[in-house]
């Protein structure tokens, strides 16, 4: 870092105060973006995993920052004291925001009241963050104008501002949330804001009036956040118990999702980002319906690919066929496969399938893995979460199903879980239309799973699907006689004309959100 003073041609001498002030800009920017990301993640987690939540949160936050920047022109006196107060307020409100929202979600009745609190906090933090940088620039200009030209100050402040934003944007999903969780992450960054306030108090102590009062406020904020940090795990557990209604047996935060397994006394439930994935008392219905119509119809599958399904349940069903030589499981989340391959109760559920010598586990994005590999498979089982956002929606597009087709043997079958044809009828038939749009034949069917209701599946293939001559022994739900009714759709689930879901226009995500949003209301 160098700057040219007004009255010299050589580089300006950089003092420790200069470095510290610019470092504070880095911290302020990092904290500001962190609160924005945390609010968006919480909105998606608590209100539904949708691009709508992030879009509206980010838009509201940026608008509030603009308001704060405009209001900064009216702050004319005691700039340092005002900056200290703003830092303490940002640290307190932003640091406690995740905890407050978790508590409010469990105590407030109705989504409207929760949304009101959410956006009130977002707007308040945005206004305060919008005040920060203009004040920092004015403080720097006032104290260092004799050594730095205005253009150098602006350049350096914005450089450190953008670097701070980049650092937290990378650290938030990869390090902070997986290691600390949302509540403790918010608290840690609140403490960073309070530390900036404390540093400003020390650096500019000769200029501050009522220094003692500011110091007491700083200590009080740090103490409050410290208590919140100490109780973060207990608060998270309390909030999740209230949210899920059952005891939390396992809870893991990964870079991709929040994995929670609850124990209701009559079985275990798996939730990903708050969405139920299975209940142990009836998951066999879902997984038998997902796997066996395709596997049994093939008759001689040796190589099987499972996309998603990191819980190992689908692999468990595949391994009931002795002729299978290799199963490749592509699951993006290593914490998911680790959890279900190590915890005894979960290993019991999947029959220790993830420890099978026939299994190869690949922790990678399924879309990218299919693009970069050329292996062929007799059966491909696609067991992804529902298309609640565009990141998941890409796994239900024509582009993705072309990749699946590229890896499917000529006589092979692929099967896709496709939400409820009863509750999300248009979404279900959109998936069917998407599979057909890439030249694959589609055989839709459904099964009743008590935890979900009527649930749909689609077999994709180049040869016609026919009822298999036999099924493996020991099944608890499927029978040869029971297969034919699964292919029959009564009028309230009958096909409706829908357009394919394409990568450039993911109509499925919007349709799914509309249909399931109506059910939730």
PATI-713455 format. One record per residue (C-alpha): residue in three letters; x, y, z. Coordinates in steps of 0.25 Angstrom, whole numbers, padded with zeros to 4 digits, always signed. Example, Ala and Ser with C-alpha at 12.3 -4.5 7.8 and 13.67 -1.06 7.14 Angstrom:
<pts>
ALA+0049-0018+0031 SER+0055-0004+0029 
</pts>
This chain:
<pts>
UNK+0000+0000+0000 UNK+0006+0014-0004 UNK+0000+0027-0006 UNK+0006+0041-0010 UNK+0005+0052-0001 UNK+0000+0066-0006 UNK+0014+0072-0004 UNK+0024+0061-0008 UNK+0027+0053-0019 UNK+0032+0040-0012 UNK+0023+0030-0006 UNK+0016+0033+0007 UNK+0020+0027+0020 UNK+0010+0016+0025 UNK+0007+0017+0039 UNK+0002+0006+0048 UNK-0011+0014+0050 UNK-0013+0014+0035 UNK-0012-0001+0034 UNK-0021-0002+0046 UNK-0031+0007+0040 UNK-0031+0000+0026 UNK-0032-0014+0033 UNK-0044-0009+0040 UNK-0050-0006+0027 UNK-0047-0020+0023 UNK-0054-0025+0036 UNK-0066-0016+0034 UNK-0068-0021+0020 UNK-0067-0035+0023 UNK-0077-0034+0035 UNK-0087-0026+0026 UNK-0087-0037+0015 UNK-0087-0048+0026 UNK-0100-0043+0032 UNK-0106-0042+0018 UNK-0103-0056+0015 UNK-0107-0061+0028 UNK-0121-0054+0026 UNK-0122-0061+0013 UNK-0118-0075+0018 UNK-0128-0074+0030 UNK-0139-0069+0021 UNK-0137-0081+0011 UNK-0136-0090+0023 UNK-0148-0086+0031 UNK-0157-0081+0020 UNK-0154-0090+0009 UNK-0141-0093+0001 UNK-0144-0084-0011 UNK-0137-0074-0019 UNK-0148-0064-0016 UNK-0143-0063-0001 UNK-0129-0060-0005 UNK-0133-0050-0016 UNK-0143-0042-0007 UNK-0133-0042+0005 UNK-0121-0037-0003 UNK-0130-0027-0010 UNK-0135-0021+0003 UNK-0122-0021+0009 UNK-0115-0014-0002 UNK-0127-0004-0002 UNK-0125-0001+0013 UNK-0110+0001+0011 UNK-0113+0011+0000 UNK-0122+0018+0011 UNK-0111+0018+0021 UNK-0101+0024+0011 UNK-0111+0035+0008 UNK-0113+0037+0023 UNK-0098+0038+0026 UNK-0098+0052+0020 UNK-0106+0057+0032 UNK-0095+0052+0042 UNK-0087+0064+0044 UNK-0081+0064+0058 UNK-0074+0054+0066 UNK-0071+0045+0055 UNK-0063+0035+0063 UNK-0073+0034+0074 UNK-0084+0032+0064 UNK-0075+0021+0057 UNK-0073+0014+0070 UNK-0088+0014+0073 UNK-0091+0009+0059 UNK-0081-0002+0061 UNK-0087-0006+0074 UNK-0101-0006+0069 UNK-0097-0014+0056 UNK-0089-0024+0065 UNK-0101-0026+0074 UNK-0112-0027+0064 UNK-0105-0034+0053 UNK-0098-0043+0063 UNK-0111-0047+0070 UNK-0119-0048+0057 UNK-0118-0063+0055 UNK-0121-0066+0069 UNK-0133-0056+0070 UNK-0139-0062+0057 UNK-0138-0076+0061 UNK-0145-0073+0074 UNK-0155-0064+0067 UNK-0158-0075+0057 UNK-0162-0085+0069 UNK-0170-0074+0077 UNK-0177-0065+0067 UNK-0190-0071+0061 UNK-0191-0069+0046 UNK-0181-0067+0035 UNK-0185-0052+0034 UNK-0181-0048+0047 UNK-0167-0056+0045 UNK-0165-0049+0032 UNK-0168-0036+0038 UNK-0157-0038+0048 UNK-0148-0043+0038 UNK-0149-0032+0029 UNK-0148-0022+0040 UNK-0135-0027+0045 UNK-0130-0028+0030 UNK-0134-0013+0028 UNK-0128-0009+0041 UNK-0114-0015+0039 UNK-0114-0011+0025 UNK-0116+0004+0029 UNK-0105+0003+0039 UNK-0095-0004+0030 UNK-0098+0007+0019 UNK-0094+0017+0029 UNK-0081+0011+0032 UNK-0072+0012+0020 UNK-0076+0027+0018 UNK-0072+0030+0032 UNK-0059+0022+0031 UNK-0055+0030+0019 UNK-0058+0043+0025 UNK-0050+0039+0038 UNK-0038+0035+0029 UNK-0039+0048+0021 UNK-0040+0057+0033 UNK-0028+0050+0040 UNK-0019+0047+0028 UNK-0022+0057+0018 UNK-0009+0064+0020 UNK-0002+0051+0015 UNK-0012+0044+0006 UNK-0019+0050-0006 UNK-0034+0047-0007 UNK-0033+0038-0019 UNK-0023+0029-0011 UNK-0032+0029+0001 UNK-0044+0025-0007 UNK-0036+0014-0015 UNK-0031+0008-0002 UNK-0044+0008+0005 UNK-0051+0001-0006 UNK-0040-0009-0009 UNK-0041-0013+0006 UNK-0056-0013+0005 UNK-0056-0022-0007 UNK-0046-0031-0001 UNK-0053-0033+0012 UNK-0066-0037+0004 UNK-0058-0047-0004 UNK-0052-0053+0008 UNK-0066-0055+0015 UNK-0073-0060+0002 UNK-0063-0071+0001 UNK-0062-0075+0016 UNK-0077-0074+0019 UNK-0081-0087+0012 UNK-0068-0094+0012 UNK-0063-0092+0026 UNK-0071-0083+0035 UNK-0085-0090+0035 UNK-0080-0104+0034 UNK-0070-0102+0046 UNK-0078-0092+0055 UNK-0093-0093+0050 UNK-0101-0080+0047 UNK-0103-0076+0061 UNK-0089-0076+0066 UNK-0084-0070+0052 UNK-0093-0058+0054 UNK-0088-0056+0068 UNK-0073-0057+0064 UNK-0075-0046+0054 UNK-0083-0038+0064 UNK-0071-0039+0073 UNK-0062-0034+0061 UNK-0071-0022+0060 UNK-0070-0019+0075 UNK-0055-0021+0074 UNK-0054-0010+0063 UNK-0062-0001+0072 UNK-0052-0004+0084 UNK-0040-0002+0075 UNK-0046+0012+0070 UNK-0048+0015+0085 UNK-0034+0013+0088 UNK-0028+0019+0076 UNK-0036+0032+0077 UNK-0038+0033+0092 UNK-0032+0047+0093 UNK-0043+0052+0084 UNK-0055+0045+0090 UNK-0065+0051+0099 UNK-0071+0042+0110 UNK-0060+0032+0107 UNK-0064+0024+0119 UNK-0079+0022+0115 UNK-0074+0017+0101 UNK-0065+0007+0108 UNK-0076+0002+0117 UNK-0085+0000+0105 UNK-0074-0007+0097 UNK-0072-0016+0109 UNK-0087-0019+0110 UNK-0088-0022+0096 UNK-0076-0032+0096 UNK-0081-0038+0109 UNK-0095-0040+0102 UNK-0089-0047+0090 UNK-0080-0055+0098 UNK-0092-0061+0106 UNK-0099-0064+0093 UNK-0086-0071+0087 UNK-0086-0080+0100 UNK-0100-0083+0098 UNK-0101-0085+0083 UNK-0101-0100+0083 UNK-0112-0101+0094 UNK-0120-0090+0087 UNK-0119-0098+0073 UNK-0123-0111+0080 UNK-0135-0104+0086 UNK-0139-0097+0073 UNK-0138-0110+0065 UNK-0146-0118+0076 UNK-0157-0108+0075 UNK-0156-0108+0060 UNK-0156-0123+0058 UNK-0164-0127+0070 UNK-0155-0139+0073 UNK-0142-0141+0080 UNK-0130-0138+0071 UNK-0122-0151+0070 UNK-0111-0146+0060 UNK-0109-0132+0054 UNK-0098-0128+0044 UNK-0096-0115+0036 UNK-0089-0117+0023 UNK-0085-0107+0012 UNK-0097-0112+0005 UNK-0108-0114+0015 UNK-0113-0116+0030 UNK-0114-0131+0032 UNK-0123-0134+0044 UNK-0128-0148+0049 UNK-0139-0148+0059 UNK-0143-0159+0068 UNK-0158-0159+0070 UNK-0159-0171+0079 UNK-0165-0179+0068 UNK-0154-0177+0058 UNK-0144-0168+0052 UNK-0146-0157+0042 UNK-0136-0150+0033 UNK-0138-0135+0029 UNK-0129-0128+0020 UNK-0131-0113+0021 UNK-0143-0115+0029 UNK-0150-0124+0018 UNK-0154-0138+0022 UNK-0146-0149+0014 UNK-0151-0161+0021 UNK-0157-0167+0033 UNK-0151-0181+0037 UNK-0164-0187+0039 UNK-0168-0186+0024 UNK-0156-0183+0017 UNK-0155-0197+0011 UNK-0168-0194+0003 UNK-0161-0182-0004 UNK-0148-0189-0006 UNK-0154-0202-0011 UNK-0163-0194-0021 UNK-0151-0186-0025 UNK-0141-0197-0028 UNK-0148-0211-0031 UNK-0157-0208-0043 UNK-0145-0204-0051 UNK-0135-0214-0045 UNK-0144-0226-0047 UNK-0149-0222-0061 UNK-0134-0221-0065 UNK-0132-0235-0060 UNK-0117-0236-0061 UNK-0111-0222-0056 UNK-0097-0223-0053 UNK-0093-0208-0052 UNK-0102-0199-0045 UNK-0101-0184-0043 UNK-0108-0177-0031 UNK-0108-0162-0032 UNK-0112-0155-0018 UNK-0117-0165-0008 UNK-0105-0163+0002 UNK-0113-0169+0013 UNK-0110-0183+0006 UNK-0124-0188+0006 UNK-0125-0189-0009 UNK-0112-0196-0009 UNK-0117-0206+0001 UNK-0128-0209-0009 UNK-0119-0211-0021 UNK-0110-0220-0013 UNK-0122-0230-0012 UNK-0118-0234-0026 UNK-0106-0244-0025 UNK-0103-0242-0040 UNK-0099-0227-0037 UNK-0084-0226-0038 UNK-0081-0211-0035 UNK-0090-0200-0030 UNK-0085-0185-0031 UNK-0091-0176-0022 UNK-0089-0161-0026 UNK-0093-0152-0014 UNK-0089-0138-0013 UNK-0089-0137+0002 UNK-0077-0145+0009 UNK-0083-0142+0022 UNK-0096-0149+0018 UNK-0089-0162+0014 UNK-0080-0161+0026 UNK-0091-0160+0036 UNK-0099-0172+0030 UNK-0086-0181+0029 UNK-0082-0178+0044 UNK-0094-0177+0053 UNK-0099-0190+0058 UNK-0114-0187+0057 UNK-0113-0181+0043 UNK-0104-0193+0038 UNK-0115-0202+0043 UNK-0125-0195+0035 UNK-0117-0196+0022 UNK-0112-0210+0025 UNK-0098-0206+0026 UNK-0099-0204+0011 UNK-0089-0193+0010 UNK-0078-0202+0015 UNK-0081-0212+0004 UNK-0068-0216-0004 UNK-0077-0215-0017 UNK-0079-0200-0014 UNK-0071-0189-0019 UNK-0074-0175-0012 UNK-0071-0163-0020 UNK-0074-0149-0013 UNK-0076-0140-0024 UNK-0086-0132-0031 UNK-0095-0142-0040 UNK-0096-0132-0052 UNK-0081-0129-0052 UNK-0078-0144-0050 UNK-0086-0149-0062 UNK-0080-0138-0071 UNK-0066-0142-0068 UNK-0067-0158-0068 UNK-0071-0167-0079 UNK-0075-0180-0071 UNK-0087-0188-0075 UNK-0097-0194-0066 UNK-0109-0204-0067 UNK-0117-0197-0057 UNK-0117-0182-0052 UNK-0125-0178-0040 UNK-0127-0163-0038 UNK-0131-0160-0023 UNK-0129-0145-0022 UNK-0137-0136-0012 UNK-0149-0129-0019 UNK-0146-0117-0028 UNK-0148-0106-0017 UNK-0137-0097-0024 UNK-0130-0095-0037 UNK-0117-0102-0032 UNK-0126-0115-0030 UNK-0135-0111-0042 UNK-0123-0113-0051 UNK-0123-0128-0048 UNK-0137-0129-0054 UNK-0134-0122-0067 UNK-0133-0127-0081 UNK-0118-0125-0080 UNK-0117-0134-0068 UNK-0125-0145-0074 UNK-0117-0145-0087 UNK-0105-0147-0078 UNK-0112-0159-0071 UNK-0116-0164-0085 UNK-0101-0163-0089 UNK-0097-0173-0078 UNK-0109-0182-0079 UNK-0106-0195-0086 UNK-0115-0198-0099 UNK-0124-0208-0091 UNK-0123-0201-0078 UNK-0133-0194-0069 UNK-0132-0181-0061 UNK-0142-0177-0050 UNK-0145-0163-0044 UNK-0152-0159-0032 UNK-0162-0149-0036 UNK-0170-0143-0025 UNK-0185-0145-0022 UNK-0194-0147-0034 UNK-0206-0143-0025 UNK-0201-0131-0018 UNK-0191-0126-0028 UNK-0198-0131-0041 UNK-0192-0121-0051 UNK-0178-0123-0045 UNK-0179-0138-0047 UNK-0183-0138-0061 UNK-0173-0127-0064 UNK-0162-0137-0061 UNK-0169-0147-0070 UNK-0169-0137-0081 UNK-0155-0134-0079 UNK-0150-0148-0079 UNK-0158-0150-0092 UNK-0152-0138-0098 UNK-0138-0144-0099 UNK-0143-0156-0106 UNK-0145-0166-0095 UNK-0158-0174-0093 UNK-0164-0170-0079 UNK-0172-0180-0071 UNK-0178-0172-0059 UNK-0183-0179-0046 UNK-0187-0176-0032 UNK-0187-0182-0018 UNK-0193-0179-0005 UNK-0183-0175+0006 UNK-0190-0171+0019 UNK-0180-0160+0022 UNK-0182-0154+0009 UNK-0195-0158+0003 UNK-0195-0162-0012 UNK-0181-0161-0017 UNK-0177-0162-0032 UNK-0166-0168-0040 UNK-0162-0169-0054 UNK-0155-0180-0062 UNK-0147-0175-0074 UNK-0142-0185-0084 UNK-0140-0187-0099 UNK-0147-0201-0099 UNK-0161-0203-0093 UNK-0162-0206-0078 UNK-0170-0219-0076 UNK-0174-0225-0063 UNK-0162-0233-0058 UNK-0164-0248-0056 UNK-0159-0248-0041 UNK-0155-0239-0030 UNK-0144-0242-0020 UNK-0148-0249-0007 UNK-0151-0242+0006 UNK-0158-0229+0001 UNK-0168-0223+0010 UNK-0176-0215+0001 UNK-0175-0218-0014 UNK-0181-0231-0020 UNK-0182-0235-0034 UNK-0197-0234-0033 UNK-0196-0220-0027 UNK-0188-0214-0038 UNK-0199-0212-0049 UNK-0207-0203-0040 UNK-0195-0194-0038 UNK-0196-0191-0052 UNK-0210-0186-0052 UNK-0213-0172-0050 UNK-0228-0168-0045 UNK-0234-0155-0051 UNK-0228-0146-0040 UNK-0214-0150-0043 UNK-0216-0152-0058 UNK-0206-0146-0068 UNK-0207-0131-0071 UNK-0199-0125-0083 UNK-0186-0118-0078 UNK-0174-0112-0084 UNK-0160-0119-0082 UNK-0151-0113-0071 UNK-0139-0107-0078 UNK-0126-0101-0072 UNK-0129-0088-0078 UNK-0143-0087-0073 UNK-0146-0096-0060 UNK-0161-0095-0060 UNK-0161-0107-0051 UNK-0155-0099-0039 UNK-0166-0089-0040 UNK-0177-0099-0042 UNK-0172-0107-0030 UNK-0171-0095-0021 UNK-0185-0091-0025 UNK-0192-0105-0023 UNK-0185-0108-0010 UNK-0186-0094-0005 UNK-0201-0096-0007 UNK-0201-0109+0001 UNK-0193-0102+0012 UNK-0203-0091+0013 
</pts>
